Amino acid sequence: MAGAATAAAAAAAVATATAASSTKLSSSTPYLTSSSTFSSSTTIPPPVTMLSSQLPWTPDSPMQIGFVGAGRMAEAIAMGIIVSGKVEANNVMASAPSDKNLWHFQNLGCRTTHSNTEVLQNCNIVFFATKPHILPIVLAEVSPAVTRKHVLVSVAAGVSLHTLEKLLPPKSRVLRIMPNLPCRVQEGAVVMARGRHAEKCETEYLQNLLSVCGLCEEVPEAYINIHTGLSGSGVAYVCMFSEALAEGAIKLGMPSGLAHQIAAQTLLGAAKLLLQSGQHPAQLRSEVCTPGGTTIYGLHALEQGGLRAAAMNAVEAATRRAQELNKQ
C-alpha cells in the first residue's frame, strides 16, 4: 500500500510538472524536421495498429516491457511510458544486481528482479540500459533466452548495431536508441536506429511508445553518436549554463533560490519560443536585442568568453567520446 501511494504521488508530481512545461513542435519549423506534434499535456498518440502477422507478439495482449539495468535513463523511460498511461506499471519489469536502483521501479509499481534472464522470459520489448562496457557480458548471459518474439533495444552509448547483432543470436530484432534525462518529465529527445532484422512495424510501435517521452525520431545510425553529444550530454551543458546564469545574479545580490528558479524558467521559456515560433535561434535573439541596450552588452561579454565555441567544442568532444566507446 505504501508503494502504491508513493507511485501515485510520483505520477501526480510528474504530471503536474509536465503540464507546466508542455511544448509543441511546429511542423513548419524550418530548421527542424518532424513528423509529429509533441505535447505531453495534450492527447497521447493512439497505439499503432498492426496485424498480428507483422509482430512477434499478439497486439491484443498487454505489452510486457522489460529493463535490464535500472539506472536513471531506464527510470526516465519507464516513468514516461507509465505516467502517460501507455503501459501499466504492473506490465513493466526491471532487473539490477542490487536493490540500489530497483526501489525507483518498485515505487512506480513495477515488478523487479535480480535476474536479467527473468526479464527476457517475461517481456516482449526489452531495453538494455547498462553501462557500455558491461553490455557484452549481459548479452552473453541472456542470449540463450532470446527468441524471435523479442524486440531488443539498446540504450548503451557507443555500442553499434553491428556489435549488438554479433553478440546476440542470429536474426535477433535489435534497435538502438539514445534518449535523454528529460524523458522523465515527458519532455525528452529520443532518436532510434534499427538493425538488419528489425522491421518497420516494430520501429513504428517503439516510436509510438516512446513518443510520450517527448520528441522521438528514427534516424540513420550515424546520427546517434551526434545526438549523444548534442542532447544526451546536452542536458548537463544546459544545467551548467543555468547554474552560471543564476550565480551571476547571486553575485549581484539576488537570493539563491529565486535566482535559480528564474534562470530555469528563462531557459524553459526560450525553448518554448523556439519550438512554437519555428524561428531560427538567431532570429529570436535579434528580437531581444535593441541598439545600445542591455542584451547586446551581455552578448558581447559571452562572445568574449568564447561561449559559442565552447558549446560547439562540447558537442564535438562528447560525440568523439561516444565514437571511441564504439571501438572499445
N, C-alpha and C positions, 0 to 999 in steps of 0.2 A: 504493500500500500504506500509506503514511504517513497519507493522508487517511482511508482506511478504518479504520485503527487509532484515529485521533483521533475519528472519528464514533462508533466503538464505545464509546470511553471516555466521550464526551459522553452517549451514550444511557444507559450504565450509571450515570453520575453523576445524570442527571435521574431515572432510575427509582428510584434509592436515595432521593433527596430526596422524590420523590413518595410512595413507600411510607411514609416517616416522617411525612408531613403530610397523608395522605388523610383526606377528610371525607365524611360522609353527610348529605344534606339530608332531614330527616324530612318525609314527606308530610302530617303533621299539624301542621306549623309554622303557628301562627295568623296570623303577620304576614308570611309569605312564601307565594307561590303557585308551585307547581312541579308539573310533570307527570312528573318523573323523580327517581330516586335517583342522586346524583352521588358517585362514589368512584373515584378514579384507580387505586387499588391492587387493586380487585376486578375483576369481569367487565366487559370492554369491551362496550358496546352492540353488538348484531349489526347488520350492514349492513341498510339499509332495502330491502325487496324491492319492486320496481316493474316494471311492464310496459314493454317497450321502446317501445311506442307513446306512453307518457307522458313519456318523457325524450328530450332532443335528442341522446343518445348511446346506445350499446349497453351495458347494465349488466353484460354478461358480460365485456367487455373491461376491462383495467386503467384505472382513472380517472387521468387526467393532470391534475395540479394545478399552476397557474402563479401566480407572484407578480411583479407589475410594481411594483418598489420592494422593496428588501431591507433595510430598517431593522429596528429592534428588534421592532416589532409583527409584521411579516412573519415574522421569525425565530421569535418566540414561537409563532405559529400553526403554522408548519412543524414546529418541534420537537415540539409537542404531538401532531400527527397522525402523525408519523413514529415517535416513541418508543413511542406506543401500539400501533403495528402496523397502524393503519387504512390507511396508504398507504406503499408502499415508497419509499425515498429516490430511487431512480432514476426514479420516476414524478413527481417534483417538479422544476419548472424555475423559476429566478428570474432577473430582469433588473435591472440597475442601470447608471448611466452609467460607473461606475468599479469597480475591484476592492475598494474600501474596505470595503463591507459583504458582498460576494459570498463572501468566504472563509468566513463562518459557514455558508452553504449548502453550499459545497464540502466543508467538514469533516463535514457531515452525510451527504455522499454524493450530493447533489442536482446536477442539471445547471444550468449558469449561462450567461448570455449578456449582451451589452451591447445587444441588440436587443429592444425591447419587442414589436415585431411578431412576432418569432420565438416569443415566449411564446404569443401568440394562435394562431399557426399550429400549435402542438404540444400545446395544452392545452384541456381541456373547461371546467373551472372555473378562472376567473382572478380572483385577489384583487388589487385596485388599492390598494397600500399606500404611496402617495406623500404628500407634503405637500399640504394642501388647495389652495394657490394654484398648484401645479404640475399638479394633476389635469386641468384643462381642456385644457392643452397636450398631455398624454399621451393623453387620449381622442381628441383631434383626430388625433393621429399614428396610433393603432391602429384607428380606426373603419373604414377600408377592409378590414381583416382580420376584422371582427366578422361572425359568421354566426348562424343560428338554433341552431346546436349549442352555442353558448357560454352559460354562466351567469356573469355578470359581477358581482363582489362588491366593493363599495367599502368601504374601511376609513377613508377620509378624514373627519376630524371636520368637522361643519358643512356638508357638501355634500349637499343634499337629493336625494331620489329624483327629484323633478320636474326638477331641474337635470341630474342624470345622464342621464335619458331624453332631454332636449333635446340633449345633447352626443353622443349615440350614435345609430346608425341606428334607424329606426322599428321598434317591436315587439321591441327588444332585451330579453333576460331579465336584469333588474337587481335586485340586492338590496343592502341597506346594512346593515353590521354595525358594532358597536363592541365590540371585545374589550378586555382589559387585560393588562398585562405578566405576571401570574402564569399565563397560558396556557402559558408556557414550562415550568412545572413541573406542568401539568395541574390547576391549582387556580384557574383564571381565572373571569371572569364575562363572558359574551358575550350581547348582545341583537341581534336582527336584525329588519328590516322589508323587505317585498318590494314591488317596483314593480308596475305595472299588468299587465305581461305575464309575470311570473314565476308559475309555477303552484305549487299546494300541494305536489305531489310533489317539486319541486325544493327548496322550502323545507325539507321533511322530510329530504331527503337531506343538505342542508347542515347542518341541525340535528344530524342523526345523526353527521355527520363531525366537527363542532366540539364535540360533547358530551364527547369525550375531553379537551378542553382545560379542562373544568370545567362550571359552570352555563351552560346555553345555552337561551335562551327567545326565541320570536317575540313581538314587541310592536308596538303602534302606533308609527308613525314619530316621533310627538311625544315618546315616551319616550327616544329615542336621545340627544338632547342632554342630557337629565337624567342618563342613565346615564353620559355623558361626565364630567359634573361630580361624580357620586357615586362611580363605580367606576374609570373610565379615569384620571381625575386623582386619585381617592381613594387609589390605591396610594402616591402621593407624600405625601399627608397622613399616612397611617399610618406611613410611613418617618420622617417628621419627628417624629411622636409617639413612635415607638420610640427615636429618637435622643435626644429630650428626657428620656424615662424613664431611659435609660442614663446620660446626663450628670448627672442628679440623683444617681444612685448613685456616679458617679465623683467628684463634688464631695465626697461623704461618705467617700471613701477606697477604694471598690471598684476593682479593676483594670479597665481599659477593655474588654479583650476579654471578660471574664466578664460585665461589666455589659451590653454589647450583646447577648451571647448570651442572657442571662436575659430581657432586655426583649423580644427577638423571640419567644422561647419562650412568654412570658406572653401576647403577642398571639395566637399560634397556638393556645394552649390555650383562651383565652377565646372565640375564634372557633369552635372545635370544640364547646365547651359550648353556645354559642348555637344552632348548627345542629343538633346532635344532640338537645338537650333540647326544642327548639321554644319555649323561653321568650322572652318579650319581654325586651330588654336591661335594662329597669328591674327586672324580677323577679330576674334573676340578680345584678344589682348589689346589691339589697337583701339577698340571701343572704350577701354578703361583709361587709356592714356589721354591726357589733354596737354596742349603745349605749355611747357613750364610748370606743370603740375607735380603732385607728389609721386605719382606712379612712375613716370619716366625717370625720375631721380632714383627710385628704388630699383627699377630695371637696370639702370646703368650700373648700380652697385653690384647687382647679380652678375652682369656681364663681366665686370672687372674681377669678380671672384671665380669666374670660369664655370658657372652653373651649367650652362648648356653643354659644354664639352665634357664636364664631369658626368652628367647624366648619360650622354651617349657612350662614354667610356665604360660606365657601369653596366649598361645593357650588353655591350660587346664582351666585357670581361666575364660576366655570368654565362653568356652564351658559349664562349670558348670553354669555360669550365664544364658545361653540360656536354660539349663535344668530347672533351678529354675523358669524362666518365664513360662515354660510349666506347672508348678504345681500351678501357681497362678490363 
